[in-house]
Amino acid sequence: MKISTLQLLEELKDRTGNHLQYAQTLLLKPENELNFRMSTDSWSVLECLEHLNRYGDFYIPEISHRISSSATSSQPFFRSGILGNYFAKSMLPKEKLNKMKTLKAMNPIHSQLNKEVLTEFAKQQQLLLELLEKAKHIDLEKTKTAISISKLITLKLGDTFRFVIYHNARHLAQVERILNNI
């Protein structure tokens, strides 16, 4: 995949802005709805967002560090890596979502959660928006990040942004399905 760097960053900023707005609307819902589970082994709204927060706890500092230590300059185009493109595309919400296993540390099922999860998610979305703005000044291909499952595998920063933001979109679509079943 080859795309204008600015076009990619704008698309990701739009998605993230929408995620932030959606989280703010969720704050208006009663906590019992946010903790509703369709079955004993499915996640609630708050568990979906806690899952995203746990990934954000890894990726936001990682991205921030890589941006601040990058000695590169922006390039007009971004070319996705094979692995990064695969990971990012696999996260996009689809009509019929394929279930994926998550790491035990990232699985919040049966956690005692409250609306602070939403506040944290909104804060993380704001930080992502700031990082996307800073990313305009560096090379999204040459700047690499570690991934949460292995420090040995790195992705191009542009692909890491896509993965994280598409992963957020995937679980916010899940949140929507949960709320539609209440």
N, C-alpha and C positions, 0 to 999 in steps of 0.2 A: 504494500500500500504506500502510495506517495501522495502527500497532501501539503498545501501551503501551511507553514508553521503557524502563521497568525490565524488562519482559518481553523486549524486544529485547536489552538488555545481558546479561541472565541467559542467554538462549539462546546468545549469542555467547561468553560466558564458559564455558558448558558445552562448546561445541565446541572452544574453545581449550584447555581443561583436558584434553579427550580427545586432542587433537593432541600436547600436551606428554607425556602418559602414553605414547602410541604411540611417540613419538621415544625415550623412555627404554627401551622394550622393544627397539627396533631396535639400541640400543647392545650388546645381548647377542648379536647376530648376528655371524658372522665377516665380516671385511672383503671377502673374495672374493665372498661372496653379495651384499653391499651394492654391489659394483662390477659384478655380473652384468648383462649387456645382452642382451635377447632378439634383437636384430639390430644390425648395425653403426650404423644410423641412429636407434636408439631410446635412450632414457635409462636409466641404472642408477638404483637407489634413491638413491644419494648424489647423482647429478646432479639428480634430482627435487628433493631437499632443498636442494641448492646453488642451484637456480633460485628456490626460495621464499626462501632467505636473501638473495639479491640483491634481490628485491622488498622484503623486510623492511628491508634497508639503506636503501631510499628511504622507505618508508611509516612505519616506526616513528619516526624523527626528525621527519618531517613531521606526523604525528598528535600527537606529544608537544609540538611547538612550537605547534600550533594550539590544543591544550587549554590549555597554560600561558598563552597570550596571549588567550584568549577572555574577554570581559567579559560573557558571557551567563549566564543561570541556567536550570536544568533545566526542561523542559516535560513535562507528563504523557504526551503522545503524540508519536510520530515519524511524519512523512509522508515517504515516500521520494520522491526526484526521479525524473523519467522516465528520464533518462540513467543515473543511479546505480542505479535498480532494474533496468534492462536489463543493465548491466555485472555487477551482483551475481548476478542470476539466471543469466546466461550462464556463470558460474563454477561453479555447483552441479554436483556429480557426477551423472551420469545413467547409465542402463543402457548405452546406446550413446553413448559420448563422441564429440562432434565434435572433431576435431583442430583446434588453433589454432596459428598461427605465433606465435613469440615474437621479441621484439627480439634482435638479435645480442648485445648486451651482457648480456642475461638468459639466453642459451643456454649452458649449461655443458658441452655434449657434448664428450667426449674430454678432459675436465679430469682431472688427477691428484688424486684426492680420497681423504680418509681419514675416520675417525670424528669428527674435529674439526667436520665439517659438521653432524653430529647434535647435538653439544654447542652449536654456534652456533644451530641451529634451536630447541633446547630453551630457550636463553637468550632468544631472540626471542619465544617463546610466553609465557614468564614476563613479559616486558616488555609484551606485548599484554594480558595479564590485569591488570597494574597500570594500564595506560591505560584499559581498560574500566571499572575501578573509579573512576578519576578522572573519566571521562566522565559519571558519574551527576550531576555538579554543574553541567554546562553544557548549552546548547541544541544538540542534535545536528543540527538543521536549519540554524540560523543560522551555526554554526561550519563553515567550508568548508576543504577541503584541495585542494592541487594533486594531479594524477595523474602517474604516472611517464612517460607518453608525451608530456605537454604541460603546461607550467606555466600555459598560458592557459585550460585547462579545469579547473574546480573541481567537486567533488562535496560534498554534505552529509556531515558527519563520520559520521553513522549509515550512510550508503551506503558510505563508504570502509571502515569497519570490516567491513561485510558483504562487500564485494568481496575484501578481503585474507583474511578468515577462510574464505570460501567457496572462494577460490583455493587456500588451503592444503588444504582438504578434497578438492578436485578432484585435486590431485597426491598426496595420501596414499592416495586410492583407486587411483591409478596405481601407487604403491608396492606396494600390496596385490596388484595383478594381477601385477606383476613377481615378487614373492616366491612367488606361487602357481604360477609357471611354472619355478621352479628345481628 
